Amino acid sequence: MTMAWKKLVLALVAAAAVVVVALPRAEAAFLVINHGEHAFETGDVPEDLEGEFPDDAKAGYKCSVFGIFWAYFTIYDCEPVVFWDEGAGFGFNADKRVVKLLEKEYSEDDMQIPFWAHHGRWIVGAGLLGLVGLGVLRRRK
């Protein structure tokens, strides 16, 4: 089992524990689960690729994500792409030539991940543990 799947299972178990242990009624729970692909900007499109994409195109990494309340517990399977807004979503280009040029210019460390998306998992995790702890204390009384 890969590390990403372990994190996914751990997050699902933690979420289920909160619903089962801490809340008096399961129907009172409200949980937003985020999963799918997300593009993280690294910078401008390299000069060698200018003019090939729309003006609003950015260089970045397209990654698979899993999170709760927009706080990503895991970001995995990242690949360099050029992406742009298409109104209802994003357009991507990950041709071999584009990937080579982007890998020379940017690394995954250059991804601009918003604070909450990157570090919010610790706050959500602490909140989940706190709720589980409260549920355990309530049951002991």
ZAKOL-817162 format. One record per atom (N, C-alpha, C): x negated, y negated, z; atom name. Coordinates in pm, 1 decimal. Atoms other than C-alpha are relative to their C-alpha. Layout:
<bavexs>
((X,Y,Z),CA)
...
</bavexs>
This chain:
<bavexs>
((-85.4,117.9,0.0),N)
((0.0,0.0,0.0),CA)
((-89.7,-123.8,0.0),C)
((84.0,119.5,9.2),N)
((-150.2,-334.9,-102.3),CA)
((32.1,-96.7,112.2),C)
((-17.7,99.4,-105.2),N)
((-191.1,-626.3,135.7),CA)
((126.7,-82.6,-22.7),C)
((-119.3,79.4,30.1),N)
((85.1,-819.1,-42.9),CA)
((125.9,74.4,41.5),C)
((-117.9,-78.9,-38.0),N)
((334.9,-536.9,9.6),CA)
((10.2,13.2,151.1),C)
((-2.1,-8.0,-146.1),N)
((233.9,-504.9,373.8),CA)
((56.4,-129.0,58.8),C)
((-52.0,127.7,-47.7),N)
((301.0,-874.9,425.6),CA)
((149.1,-12.4,-28.5),C)
((-141.3,3.3,36.0),N)
((634.1,-844.5,245.7),CA)
((82.0,83.5,97.1),C)
((-71.5,-87.5,-92.5),N)
((742.7,-553.3,462.8),CA)
((2.3,-61.1,139.5),C)
((6.6,63.1,-130.6),N)
((626.5,-732.3,778.9),CA)
((97.6,-116.6,9.5),C)
((-91.6,114.1,-0.6),N)
((821.8,-1045.4,685.8),CA)
((145.4,46.1,3.1),C)
((-136.8,-51.3,0.4),N)
((1137.2,-845.3,613.3),CA)
((37.7,61.6,134.1),C)
((-25.9,-59.1,-131.2),N)
((1108.9,-652.7,939.7),CA)
((19.0,-110.0,104.0),C)
((-12.8,111.0,-94.6),N)
((1057.4,-976.7,1133.4),CA)
((133.7,-70.4,-17.3),C)
((-128.2,65.4,25.0),N)
((1359.4,-1135.4,967.3),CA)
((115.7,86.2,50.1),C)
((-105.4,-89.8,-47.3),N)
((1573.5,-830.2,1041.0),CA)
((3.5,3.5,152.6),C)
((5.1,-1.1,-146.1),N)
((1455.7,-828.9,1403.4),CA)
((67.5,-123.0,57.9),C)
((-64.4,122.5,-47.3),N)
((1567.3,-1188.8,1445.8),CA)
((151.5,13.3,-8.1),C)
((-144.4,-13.1,18.5),N)
((1910.6,-1111.8,1308.0),CA)
((58.9,98.8,99.7),C)
((-53.4,-105.6,-85.2),N)
((1957.4,-793.9,1512.7),CA)
((-12.9,-32.2,148.2),C)
((27.4,16.5,-142.2),N)
((1800.4,-893.4,1845.9),CA)
((44.3,-134.6,54.4),C)
((-16.4,132.4,-57.6),N)
((1831.5,-1268.0,1888.6),CA)
((137.8,-61.2,-19.5),C)
((-127.3,64.4,27.3),N)
((2164.2,-1359.8,1737.1),CA)
((116.6,82.7,53.9),C)
((-112.4,-74.8,-54.2),N)
((2490.7,-1268.8,1907.8),CA)
((86.6,64.6,-107.5),C)
((-78.8,-54.7,110.6),N)
((2665.0,-1212.4,1573.3),CA)
((-84.0,-6.3,-126.9),C)
((79.8,-3.6,122.8),N)
((2493.1,-1106.8,1252.6),CA)
((53.8,-96.2,-104.4),C)
((-55.5,89.7,101.2),N)
((2733.7,-1316.4,1044.4),CA)
((-37.8,-145.5,24.2),C)
((42.5,136.4,-29.5),N)
((2594.8,-1627.9,1213.7),CA)
((-137.8,-30.9,-59.2),C)
((135.9,18.3,51.9),N)
((2256.5,-1578.8,1043.2),CA)
((1.5,-71.4,-134.3),C)
((21.5,68.0,126.9),N)
((2138.6,-1802.2,762.7),CA)
((-148.4,7.9,-29.8),C)
((140.4,-22.9,30.5),N)
((1814.3,-1700.5,598.0),CA)
((-23.0,-22.7,-148.8),C)
((35.7,25.1,139.0),N)
((1662.1,-1835.6,276.6),CA)
((-127.0,78.4,-30.2),C)
((116.2,-79.5,39.9),N)
((1428.3,-1584.9,111.8),CA)
((-41.6,-43.8,-139.9),C)
((53.7,44.5,128.4),N)
((1207.1,-1707.8,-171.6),CA)
((-91.3,107.2,-56.0),C)
((89.5,-93.9,67.3),N)
((1045.7,-1473.9,-422.4),CA)
((3.1,-29.5,-148.8),C)
((8.2,23.4,144.1),N)
((938.2,-1482.8,-784.9),CA)
((-132.0,-64.3,-36.4),C)
((121.9,65.0,48.0),N)
((687.8,-1690.8,-975.7),CA)
((4.0,-148.7,30.0),C)
((13.9,143.3,-25.9),N)
((561.1,-2037.3,-892.9),CA)
((-130.9,-45.7,-63.1),C)
((121.2,56.6,59.9),N)
((310.5,-2258.4,-1076.2),CA)
((-58.6,-104.3,94.9),C)
((70.6,94.0,-85.5),N)
((53.9,-2442.4,-865.1),CA)
((-100.2,-76.3,-85.0),C)
((87.6,84.6,80.6),N)
((-124.9,-2733.3,-1029.6),CA)
((-143.0,3.1,53.3),C)
((140.6,13.1,-37.9),N)
((-503.9,-2745.4,-1031.7),CA)
((-58.2,-132.0,-51.0),C)
((49.9,124.8,56.0),N)
((-553.8,-3057.2,-1242.8),CA)
((51.1,-20.5,-141.0),C)
((-38.9,30.8,137.6),N)
((-530.8,-3197.1,-1593.2),CA)
((-44.8,111.2,-94.5),C)
((36.6,-95.3,104.9),N)
((-546.0,-2985.4,-1906.3),CA)
((-139.4,-37.6,-51.0),C)
((134.7,31.0,51.2),N)
((-911.0,-2958.0,-2022.7),CA)
((5.8,-70.3,-135.7),C)
((5.0,78.5,124.1),N)
((-1010.1,-3190.0,-2307.7),CA)
((7.3,87.1,-124.8),C)
((0.0,-89.9,115.7),N)
((-1062.5,-2893.7,-2543.2),CA)
((141.1,42.3,-40.1),C)
((-137.2,-43.9,26.9),N)
((-687.5,-2819.7,-2517.9),CA)
((97.8,-115.2,-18.2),C)
((-89.5,115.3,12.4),N)
((-548.3,-3174.1,-2535.0),CA)
((63.4,-4.0,-138.6),C)
((-72.7,9.5,125.5),N)
((-287.6,-3226.1,-2803.7),CA)
((72.4,128.3,-38.1),C)
((-64.9,-127.4,31.0),N)
((-182.8,-2860.0,-2807.7),CA)
((127.6,21.9,81.7),C)
((-112.0,-19.4,-91.2),N)
((73.9,-2899.7,-2530.3),CA)
((73.0,-132.2,21.6),C)
((-71.8,124.8,-28.3),N)
((340.1,-3152.5,-2424.0),CA)
((-81.8,-92.6,91.1),C)
((75.5,99.0,-76.7),N)
((216.0,-3473.0,-2258.7),CA)
((0.6,26.4,150.5),C)
((-8.6,-23.5,-144.4),N)
((332.8,-3363.6,-1912.8),CA)
((-62.9,133.4,43.0),C)
((61.0,-130.3,-31.5),N)
((139.7,-3031.7,-1929.3),CA)
((-111.6,-15.2,102.2),C)
((103.0,-3.0,-103.8),N)
((-85.1,-2944.9,-1635.8),CA)
((-69.0,135.9,-1.2),C)
((70.6,-126.2,-18.7),N)
((-348.4,-2680.8,-1575.6),CA)
((31.6,50.3,139.5),C)
((-29.0,-54.5,-131.7),N)
((-281.7,-2444.1,-1290.0),CA)
((-3.2,150.8,0.3),C)
((-10.0,-145.2,-14.4),N)
((-216.7,-2094.0,-1171.5),CA)
((146.5,36.5,20.1),C)
((-134.3,-54.9,-18.3),N)
((107.6,-1901.0,-1207.2),CA)
((-15.0,119.8,91.8),C)
((14.7,-104.2,-100.9),N)
((147.5,-1680.7,-901.1),CA)
((135.4,57.8,38.0),C)
((-118.0,-59.3,-61.0),N)
((400.0,-1440.9,-755.7),CA)
((-0.6,-41.5,146.5),C)
((-9.4,47.0,-138.3),N)
((527.8,-1559.6,-418.5),CA)
((111.8,73.4,73.2),C)
((-106.7,-46.6,-87.4),N)
((732.7,-1432.2,-125.7),CA)
((-4.7,-85.2,125.0),C)
((-4.3,82.7,-119.5),N)
((848.9,-1650.6,159.1),CA)
((139.0,-10.6,58.6),C)
((-125.6,27.6,-68.9),N)
((1119.1,-1755.8,398.9),CA)
((4.4,-149.2,24.8),C)
((-17.9,144.6,-15.1),N)
((1255.0,-2112.3,404.7),CA)
((-112.0,-78.4,-68.8),C)
((98.6,65.7,85.4),N)
((1007.7,-2216.8,131.2),CA)
((-140.6,0.2,57.6),C)
((134.0,-20.6,-55.1),N)
((710.7,-2118.9,347.6),CA)
((-46.6,135.0,-52.5),C)
((42.5,-123.4,65.3),N)
((521.3,-1861.5,143.7),CA)
((-85.5,84.8,93.4),C)
((75.9,-93.8,-81.1),N)
((405.9,-1559.2,343.7),CA)
((-111.2,62.8,-82.1),C)
((104.1,-55.7,85.7),N)
((212.6,-1430.1,46.9),CA)
((6.5,-64.0,-138.5),C)
((17.5,51.4,135.9),N)
((84.3,-1574.8,-280.8),CA)
((-98.4,95.3,-66.6),C)
((83.0,-105.4,57.5),N)
((-53.8,-1306.3,-511.9),CA)
((16.4,6.7,-151.7),C)
((-2.7,-19.1,145.3),N)
((-115.8,-1199.3,-874.4),CA)
((-7.0,-132.8,-75.8),C)
((13.6,131.4,63.7),N)
((-234.0,-1545.6,-979.2),CA)
((-75.3,12.8,-132.1),C)
((68.7,4.9,128.7),N)
((-332.5,-1612.3,-1339.8),CA)
((-2.8,-144.3,-49.2),C)
((9.7,137.4,48.3),N)
((-458.1,-1935.9,-1497.6),CA)
((92.0,-22.6,-119.3),C)
((-92.7,35.2,107.5),N)
((-204.0,-2107.5,-1724.1),CA)
((0.7,-151.1,-19.8),C)
((-40.4,138.3,21.2),N)
((-110.7,-2436.4,-1879.4),CA)
((152.1,3.8,9.9),C)
((-145.6,-0.8,-16.7),N)
((244.7,-2522.2,-1774.5),CA)
((56.0,-140.5,-14.9),C)
((-68.7,126.7,21.1),N)
((498.7,-2796.0,-1846.1),CA)
((147.2,18.3,32.4),C)
((-142.8,-0.3,-35.7),N)
((853.8,-2888.5,-1750.5),CA)
((84.1,15.8,-125.4),C)
((-93.5,-18.6,111.8),N)
((1127.6,-2762.5,-1982.0),CA)
((143.0,-31.5,41.2),C)
((-133.1,36.0,-45.8),N)
((1421.0,-2908.6,-1791.3),CA)
((56.8,102.0,96.4),C)
((-58.3,-103.6,-85.4),N)
((1573.9,-2586.2,-1659.4),CA)
((-106.4,92.6,57.8),C)
((107.8,-86.0,-49.1),N)
((1235.3,-2431.7,-1582.2),CA)
((-132.6,-49.6,-52.3),C)
((132.2,37.2,46.4),N)
((874.5,-2430.4,-1685.4),CA)
((-40.6,86.1,-118.1),C)
((60.7,-73.8,109.5),N)
((697.3,-2332.2,-2004.5),CA)
((-143.2,32.1,39.8),C)
((135.1,-44.5,-34.6),N)
((370.4,-2141.0,-1973.4),CA)
((-75.8,40.5,-124.8),C)
((85.5,-54.0,104.3),N)
((77.5,-2061.3,-2197.7),CA)
((-119.3,64.4,69.1),C)
((110.5,-73.2,-61.5),N)
((-169.3,-1793.3,-2088.8),CA)
((-76.8,79.3,-105.2),C)
((80.8,-65.8,103.8),N)
((-345.8,-1709.5,-2416.2),CA)
((-141.4,22.7,52.2),C)
((136.2,-32.8,-44.3),N)
((-693.1,-1557.4,-2378.1),CA)
((-93.3,-120.3,-7.9),C)
((85.9,118.2,15.7),N)
((-860.9,-1873.8,-2509.8),CA)
((29.2,-102.7,108.6),C)
((-41.2,95.4,-103.6),N)
((-662.7,-2092.3,-2268.9),CA)
((-52.1,46.9,135.8),C)
((44.3,-56.0,-127.9),N)
((-742.8,-1861.1,-1976.2),CA)
((-150.4,-18.6,17.3),C)
((145.8,15.8,-8.1),N)
((-1117.5,-1868.2,-2054.9),CA)
((-38.6,-143.7,33.0),C)
((32.2,140.5,-23.7),N)
((-1126.9,-2247.7,-2067.1),CA)
((41.1,-42.9,140.9),C)
((-46.7,38.0,-133.5),N)
((-923.1,-2283.1,-1748.2),CA)
((-85.7,62.1,109.2),C)
((84.8,-65.3,-100.5),N)
((-1138.1,-2031.6,-1557.8),CA)
((-134.7,-70.0,14.4),C)
((125.0,76.6,-7.0),N)
((-1448.6,-2237.7,-1646.7),CA)
((19.8,-127.3,81.3),C)
((-27.5,131.2,-59.3),N)
((-1283.1,-2557.5,-1520.9),CA)
((52.2,9.3,144.0),C)
((-67.9,-6.7,-129.7),N)
((-1076.1,-2443.8,-1219.2),CA)
((-3.9,140.7,58.1),C)
((-11.2,-129.4,-68.1),N)
((-1066.1,-2166.4,-960.4),CA)
((129.7,-0.1,81.2),C)
((-121.1,-7.7,-82.6),N)
((-781.6,-2043.8,-739.1),CA)
((-10.0,-92.5,121.2),C)
((18.1,90.9,-113.5),N)
((-930.2,-2257.6,-459.9),CA)
((44.2,-142.2,-33.3),C)
((-41.1,133.4,41.8),N)
((-833.8,-2566.1,-663.7),CA)
((152.7,-17.5,-2.6),C)
((-146.4,10.0,3.2),N)
((-460.3,-2485.1,-644.4),CA)
((48.0,-99.8,104.4),C)
((-57.0,100.0,-89.7),N)
((-263.9,-2771.8,-491.0),CA)
((131.0,55.6,56.5),C)
((-115.9,-61.7,-63.7),N)
((-29.4,-2583.2,-260.3),CA)
((49.3,-96.0,107.9),C)
((-52.0,91.6,-102.1),N)
((199.8,-2809.8,-54.7),CA)
((-18.6,55.9,141.3),C)
((29.1,-41.2,-138.1),N)
((139.6,-2802.7,321.8),CA)
((99.5,103.3,51.3),C)
((-100.4,-91.7,-54.1),N)
((469.9,-2634.4,414.9),CA)
((-6.0,135.6,-70.7),C)
((5.4,-126.1,74.4),N)
((443.2,-2373.5,138.4),CA)
((-121.5,82.9,41.8),C)
((124.3,-70.7,-32.4),N)
((87.3,-2285.6,244.2),CA)
((-10.6,37.2,148.0),C)
((19.6,-21.5,-143.6),N)
((94.2,-2319.0,625.4),CA)
((129.6,19.1,78.3),C)
((-128.3,-12.3,-68.9),N)
((465.0,-2308.0,709.6),CA)
((27.4,139.5,52.2),C)
((-20.5,-138.2,-45.0),N)
((446.5,-1931.1,748.8),CA)
((-34.4,16.2,146.7),C)
((38.1,-10.6,-141.1),N)
((274.3,-1978.9,1084.6),CA)
((109.0,-58.1,88.9),C)
((-107.9,61.0,-77.3),N)
((553.2,-2206.8,1208.0),CA)
((123.6,89.3,-2.2),C)
((-113.5,-91.3,10.8),N)
((825.3,-1974.9,1076.7),CA)
((-26.7,126.0,80.3),C)
((35.3,-120.4,-75.9),N)
((643.9,-1673.7,1223.2),CA)
((9.1,-22.4,149.6),C)
((-9.0,31.4,-143.1),N)
((612.0,-1841.5,1564.0),CA)
((145.8,-13.9,41.7),C)
((-143.2,13.1,-29.8),N)
((982.1,-1930.6,1548.9),CA)
((68.8,135.5,6.4),C)
((-59.1,-134.1,-0.6),N)
((1076.8,-1572.9,1461.5),CA)
((-39.9,77.1,125.7),C)
((44.8,-67.4,-122.2),N)
((864.9,-1435.8,1746.1),CA)
((68.0,-58.3,123.4),C)
((-69.6,64.2,-111.2),N)
((1018.7,-1690.0,1982.0),CA)
((144.7,45.7,11.1),C)
((-138.6,-46.6,-1.9),N)
((1370.0,-1587.7,1882.3),CA)
((9.8,145.3,44.2),C)
((1.6,-140.1,-42.9),N)
((1287.2,-1218.8,1923.2),CA)
((-25.7,6.6,150.6),C)
((28.9,4.4,-143.4),N)
((1137.4,-1296.5,2265.4),CA)
((121.0,-43.2,81.5),C)
((-121.9,43.6,-68.9),N)
((1451.8,-1484.9,2369.3),CA)
((104.5,110.2,1.0),C)
((-96.0,-110.2,6.9),N)
((1664.2,-1195.0,2252.5),CA)
((-32.9,110.0,98.5),C)
((42.4,-102.7,-95.4),N)
((1460.8,-950.3,2460.1),CA)
((27.9,-46.2,142.1),C)
((-25.6,53.0,-133.8),N)
((1482.9,-1176.4,2768.1),CA)
((149.0,-0.1,31.6),C)
((-145.8,0.8,-21.1),N)
((1862.0,-1211.5,2725.0),CA)
((51.6,140.3,29.4),C)
((-45.3,-137.9,-19.5),N)
((1904.4,-835.0,2708.4),CA)
((-40.0,53.8,136.7),C)
((45.6,-46.6,-130.7),N)
((1709.2,-785.4,3032.4),CA)
((87.6,-52.4,112.9),C)
((-82.9,60.0,-106.7),N)
((1946.9,-1008.6,3233.2),CA)
((127.6,74.9,21.6),C)
</bavexs>
